[in-house]
Amino acid sequence: MLEIKKKIKPYKTLVKNFTSLSVLQLTNYLFPLITLPYLVRVLGPEKYGLVNFAMAFAAYFTIITDYGFNLAATQQISIYRNDFKRISEIFSSVFTLKMFLFVLSTLIFFTIVLTVPLFKEYLILFEVTFLGVLGTALFPLWFYQGIERMNYILIITVSVRVITTILIFIIIQSENDFVKFAGLNTLNQFVIGIIGLLLVSKKFRIKYKFPNKSILREQLRKGWNLFLSTVWINFYTNSNVFILGLFAPANIVGYFAAADKVRMAFQGILSPMSQSVFPYVNNLLSESYDRFISFNKKLLKIALIAGAIISITVFLLAEPIVNIVLGKEYQTSIPVLRIIAWLPMVIFISNVLGIQTMLPLNKKKSFSIILFFAAMINLTLSFIIVPMYFEIGTSISVLMTEIFVSLAFFVFVKKNKIQIV
């Protein structure tokens, strides 16, 4: 009976966390979808595209401060979740490094924006957007994922987003309010970060203690390959908006960004799978390799079927979706949405093969190498076709890159005889 209880409990935890993350993802995409039709009409394609360009630029610094900890630290805490002393040590070292990395990011940011004319013209917008990086750095998402207590993230995030959503309708009244819109996004990230951090101290009694150099070096070493992976991922995800903004007018960036927001809303239906399952499969692997393989087989089938349904739906209904959500002014977004409609299916498959299978099996180096080649492919395609075909070129580039990633993960899994396919 004791063995049965041990098996049932993790599944209950998984279901609970998946439910919390599903609701969280729903709110993460529901609230923006509520405001999206309003914002794209009030701000217009140009100002909406400009804000998204600034957010894409700030995202580079989020990658630096995250340093792969959202996966590396989550993995460590999920393994040592019953060792209070070890968890406190992990928390202190990761938080310290994230603050150091934010200071480094600040120096790099101001060096760029104060010397490049493209950024100096809208300096306040870029400064306001950059402050959101601090909010993201403060929020210990990796801690909550590791201990599998996602309900706290849900409560914090939903509460703050409700208030922010209401403020958008009150404060944003014309296209001249685009900096205020960026400010509300930054405020949202900052408040969530502060509350999430305070809760770690008050609720879970985690005590911060400045770590010694050897512990900091060890964390940097553990996070290095995952940091490289996130850098390469960023090159073929976030960089698409940024690169498009270098070649195309702001309104074109707005057309692509708006279509991509719609795609991400549909993709968000299964996004909780990645966050809730990752700590679970790591824990499962430590108990039984066979159960780990069996679980991931089922997960891959779910990803393939659900992803196909979502992608086909978005492709077929692209025109009415754009007309209803974005409005007649965004007709240029329709062909964009039809191309990137296939991303949910492709990304769900690569997620199971890469994050849920290769990383728990400690194939981090191979994972990073595949993503490096994906980044190089994306950059090459982007700088060849984006200057000629703008938003269509960007859409094709990101789709081809994601297909490469899924195929490369598939070949690696088959070659190494990891029997989940």
C-alpha positions in Angstrom: 0.0 0.0 0.0 2.9 2.4 0.8 4.3 1.8 -2.7 1.0 2.6 -4.3 0.7 5.9 -2.4 4.1 6.9 -3.4 3.2 6.4 -7.1 -0.2 8.2 -6.8 1.1 11.2 -5.0 3.4 12.5 -7.7 0.6 12.2 -10.3 -1.7 14.2 -8.0 1.0 16.9 -7.7 1.5 16.9 -11.5 -2.3 17.2 -12.1 -2.5 20.0 -9.5 0.5 21.9 -11.0 -0.7 21.3 -14.6 -4.1 22.8 -13.6 -2.6 25.8 -11.9 -0.3 26.4 -14.9 -3.1 25.9 -17.3 -5.2 28.6 -15.6 -2.1 30.7 -15.3 -1.3 30.4 -19.1 -5.0 31.0 -19.8 -4.8 34.3 -17.9 -1.4 35.2 -19.5 -3.0 35.0 -22.9 -6.6 35.8 -22.0 -5.8 39.2 -20.5 -3.6 40.3 -23.5 -6.3 39.0 -25.8 -8.9 41.1 -24.0 -6.7 44.2 -24.4 -5.2 43.3 -27.9 -8.2 44.4 -30.0 -8.3 47.7 -28.1 -4.6 48.4 -28.1 -4.0 47.6 -31.8 -6.8 50.0 -32.7 -5.9 52.8 -30.3 -2.1 52.7 -30.7 -2.2 51.8 -34.4 0.3 49.4 -36.2 3.2 51.9 -36.0 3.2 52.6 -32.2 2.2 49.0 -31.4 5.1 47.8 -33.5 7.4 50.3 -31.8 6.5 49.0 -28.3 7.0 45.4 -29.4 10.4 46.3 -30.9 11.4 47.8 -27.5 10.2 44.7 -25.7 12.1 42.5 -28.1 15.3 44.5 -27.3 14.7 44.2 -23.5 14.2 40.5 -23.9 17.9 40.1 -24.7 18.8 41.3 -21.2 16.2 39.0 -19.7 18.1 36.1 -21.3 21.3 37.4 -19.6 19.7 37.6 -16.1 17.9 34.3 -16.5 21.2 32.5 -17.4 19.3 29.2 -17.9 18.3 29.2 -14.2 14.6 28.7 -15.0 15.7 25.1 -16.1 18.9 24.5 -14.2 17.7 25.8 -10.8 14.3 24.2 -11.2 16.0 20.8 -11.8 18.2 21.2 -8.7 15.4 22.2 -6.4 13.1 19.4 -7.7 15.8 16.9 -6.8 16.6 18.4 -3.3 13.2 19.6 -2.4 13.3 17.8 0.9 16.6 19.2 1.9 15.8 22.7 3.4 19.5 23.6 3.8 20.4 22.7 0.2 17.4 24.6 -1.2 18.3 27.7 0.8 21.8 27.5 -0.6 20.5 27.1 -4.2 18.1 30.0 -3.8 20.8 32.3 -2.3 23.3 31.6 -5.0 20.9 31.8 -7.9 19.4 35.1 -6.6 22.8 36.6 -6.1 24.0 35.7 -9.6 20.8 37.1 -11.1 21.3 40.4 -9.4 25.0 40.6 -10.6 23.8 39.8 -14.1 21.2 42.5 -14.0 23.9 45.1 -13.1 26.0 43.8 -16.0 22.9 44.1 -18.3 22.3 47.7 -17.1 25.8 48.7 -18.1 25.5 47.0 -21.6 22.0 48.5 -22.1 23.0 52.1 -21.5 26.2 51.7 -23.5 24.0 50.8 -26.5 21.0 53.1 -26.2 23.2 56.2 -25.5 25.4 55.6 -28.6 23.0 54.2 -31.3 20.7 56.8 -32.9 17.9 54.3 -33.5 17.5 54.0 -29.7 18.2 57.5 -28.7 15.1 58.8 -30.6 12.8 56.8 -28.2 15.1 56.7 -25.2 12.3 56.9 -22.6 10.5 54.0 -24.2 13.5 51.8 -24.1 14.4 52.8 -20.5 10.9 52.1 -19.3 10.8 48.7 -21.0 14.2 47.8 -19.7 13.0 48.2 -16.1 10.8 45.2 -16.6 14.0 43.1 -16.8 14.5 43.8 -13.1 11.0 42.6 -12.3 11.6 39.4 -14.2 15.0 38.9 -12.5 13.4 39.3 -9.0 10.6 36.8 -9.6 11.8 33.3 -8.5 9.7 31.3 -10.9 12.4 28.5 -10.9 11.8 28.1 -7.1 8.1 27.6 -7.3 8.5 25.2 -10.3 11.1 23.2 -8.4 9.0 22.7 -5.3 5.9 22.2 -7.5 3.8 24.8 -5.8 2.5 26.6 -8.9 -0.7 27.7 -7.2 1.2 30.6 -5.6 2.4 31.9 -8.9 -1.2 31.6 -10.2 -2.6 33.8 -7.3 0.1 36.4 -7.6 0.0 36.7 -11.4 -3.7 36.7 -11.9 -4.3 39.3 -9.1 -1.7 41.7 -10.6 -2.8 41.1 -14.2 -6.5 41.9 -13.4 -5.4 45.3 -12.1 -3.1 46.0 -15.0 -5.7 45.1 -17.6 -8.2 47.5 -16.0 -5.6 50.3 -16.0 -4.9 49.8 -19.7 -8.5 50.6 -20.6 -8.4 53.7 -18.3 -5.0 55.1 -19.1 -4.3 54.2 -22.8 -6.5 56.6 -24.8 -4.5 57.5 -27.9 -1.4 56.5 -29.9 0.6 59.0 -27.9 0.1 56.8 -24.8 2.5 54.1 -26.1 5.1 54.8 -23.5 2.4 54.5 -20.8 1.5 51.1 -22.2 5.1 50.0 -21.9 5.2 51.4 -18.4 2.1 49.3 -17.4 3.8 46.2 -18.7 6.9 47.0 -16.7 4.9 47.7 -13.6 3.1 44.4 -14.0 6.5 42.5 -14.1 7.9 44.5 -11.2 5.0 44.0 -8.8 4.8 40.2 -9.6 8.5 39.9 -9.0 8.5 41.7 -5.6 5.5 39.8 -4.3 6.9 36.4 -5.5 10.2 37.2 -3.7 8.6 38.2 -0.5 6.4 35.1 -0.4 9.5 32.9 -0.6 10.8 34.4 2.6 7.5 34.7 4.5 5.7 31.5 3.4 8.6 29.0 2.9 11.0 30.5 5.4 13.9 30.5 2.9 16.8 32.5 4.4 19.1 34.4 2.2 22.8 34.0 2.9 25.5 35.4 0.7 27.1 32.4 -0.9 30.8 31.7 -1.2 32.7 31.9 -4.5 32.9 28.2 -5.0 29.1 27.8 -4.9 28.6 30.7 -7.3 31.1 29.2 -9.7 29.3 25.8 -9.5 25.9 27.4 -10.3 27.5 29.3 -13.3 29.0 26.0 -14.5 25.6 24.1 -14.2 23.7 26.8 -16.0 26.2 27.5 -18.8 25.0 25.0 -21.4 21.4 26.0 -20.6 22.3 29.6 -20.8 23.8 29.1 -24.3 20.6 27.2 -25.2 18.4 30.1 -24.2 20.6 32.5 -26.1 20.3 30.4 -29.3 16.5 30.0 -28.7 16.3 33.7 -28.3 18.0 34.2 -31.7 15.2 32.4 -33.5 12.2 33.5 -31.4 12.5 37.0 -29.9 15.1 38.1 -32.5 12.5 37.8 -35.3 10.7 41.0 -34.1 14.0 42.8 -33.5 15.6 41.9 -36.9 12.3 42.8 -38.7 12.4 46.2 -36.9 15.9 46.8 -38.2 14.7 46.5 -41.9 11.0 47.3 -41.9 8.9 50.3 -40.8 7.3 50.2 -37.4 3.8 49.4 -38.8 5.1 46.3 -40.5 6.6 45.2 -37.2 3.1 45.8 -35.7 1.4 43.5 -38.3 3.8 40.7 -37.5 3.8 41.2 -33.7 0.0 41.3 -33.6 -0.3 38.0 -35.6 2.3 36.4 -33.4 0.4 37.4 -30.3 -2.7 35.6 -31.7 -0.5 32.5 -32.5 1.0 32.5 -29.0 -2.5 32.7 -27.5 -3.5 29.5 -29.2 -0.1 27.9 -28.4 -0.6 28.8 -24.8 -3.3 26.1 -24.5 -0.6 23.5 -24.1 2.3 25.6 -22.8 1.7 24.6 -19.2 2.7 21.1 -20.2 6.3 22.2 -20.4 6.5 24.0 -17.1 4.5 21.6 -15.0 6.0 18.4 -16.5 9.7 19.3 -16.4 10.2 19.0 -12.6 8.0 15.9 -12.6 10.0 14.0 -15.3 13.2 14.9 -13.5 11.9 13.4 -10.3 10.4 10.4 -12.2 13.7 9.7 -13.9 15.5 9.6 -10.5 13.1 6.8 -9.5 12.7 4.8 -12.6 14.1 5.1 -16.2 11.4 2.8 -17.6 8.6 4.9 -16.1 10.3 8.0 -17.4 10.3 6.6 -21.0 6.7 5.3 -20.7 5.5 8.7 -19.5 7.3 10.6 -22.3 5.8 8.3 -24.9 2.3 9.3 -23.9 3.4 12.9 -23.7 4.7 12.9 -27.3 1.4 11.5 -28.5 -0.6 14.2 -26.7 1.8 16.9 -28.1 1.4 15.6 -31.7 -2.4 15.3 -31.7 -3.2 18.5 -29.7 -0.6 20.5 -31.6 -2.1 19.4 -35.0 -5.6 20.3 -33.9 -4.5 23.8 -32.8 -2.4 24.5 -35.9 -5.0 23.4 -38.4 -7.7 25.4 -36.6 -5.6 28.6 -36.7 -4.6 28.1 -40.3 -8.2 27.6 -41.5 -9.7 30.4 -39.5 -6.8 32.9 -39.9 -8.9 35.5 -41.8 -11.9 35.7 -39.4 -9.6 35.6 -36.4 -7.6 38.6 -37.6 -10.7 40.5 -38.6 -12.4 39.9 -35.2 -9.4 40.3 -32.9 -7.2 42.8 -34.7 -9.6 44.6 -37.1 -9.7 45.5 -40.8 -6.6 47.6 -40.5 -4.5 44.4 -40.0 -5.3 42.5 -43.2 -1.5 42.2 -43.7 -1.4 40.0 -40.6 -3.6 37.3 -42.3 -0.9 35.6 -44.5 1.5 36.0 -41.6 -0.8 34.1 -39.2 -1.4 31.3 -41.8 2.4 30.7 -42.0 3.1 30.7 -38.3 -0.1 28.8 -37.5 2.0 25.6 -37.8 4.4 26.6 -35.0 2.3 25.2 -32.1 2.4 21.7 -33.5 6.1 21.9 -34.3 7.1 23.5 -31.0 5.1 21.0 -28.9 6.9 18.1 -30.5 10.3 19.7 -30.0 9.5 20.5 -26.4 8.9 16.8 -25.5 11.9 15.6 -27.5 14.2 18.3 -26.2 13.3 19.8 -22.8 11.3 16.9 -21.4 13.6 14.1 -22.7 17.1 15.3 -23.5 17.6 17.7 -20.6 16.6 15.2 -17.8 18.9 12.7 -19.4 21.7 15.3 -19.1 22.1 15.8 -22.8 22.5 19.5 -22.3 25.6 19.9 -24.5 23.9 18.2 -27.5 20.7 20.2 -26.8 22.7 23.4 -26.9 24.6 22.5 -30.1 21.3 21.8 -31.9 19.9 25.1 -30.8 23.2 26.9 -31.9 22.8 25.5 -35.5 19.1 26.6 -35.3 20.1 30.1 -34.4 22.6 30.3 -37.2 20.0 29.0 -39.7 17.5 31.6 -38.5 20.0 34.5 -38.7 21.1 33.4 -42.1 17.6 33.1 -43.4 16.5 36.3 -41.7 19.2 38.5 -43.2 18.6 37.1 -46.7 14.8 37.1 -46.9 13.6 39.7 -44.3 15.0 42.7 -46.2 13.1 41.6 -49.3 9.9 40.1 -47.9 9.6 41.8 -44.5 6.9 40.2 -42.3 6.4 37.2 -44.7 10.2 36.6 -44.7 10.2 36.6 -40.9 7.3 34.2 -40.7 9.0 31.7 -43.1 12.3 32.0 -41.3 11.0 31.2 -37.9 8.9 28.3 -39.2 11.8 26.7 -41.1 14.0 27.1 -38.0 11.5 25.4 -35.6 11.0 22.5 -38.1 14.8 22.1 -38.1 14.9 22.0 -34.3 12.2 19.3 -34.1 13.8 17.1 -36.8 17.3 17.5 -35.1 15.9 16.5 -31.7 14.1 13.5 -33.3 17.2 12.3 -35.1 19.2 12.6 -31.8 16.7 10.7 -29.8 16.5 7.9 -32.4 20.3 7.7 -32.9 20.8 7.4 -29.1 18.1 4.7 -28.9 15.9 6.7 -26.4 12.7 4.7 -27.1 10.0 7.4 -26.8 9.2 7.5 -30.5 
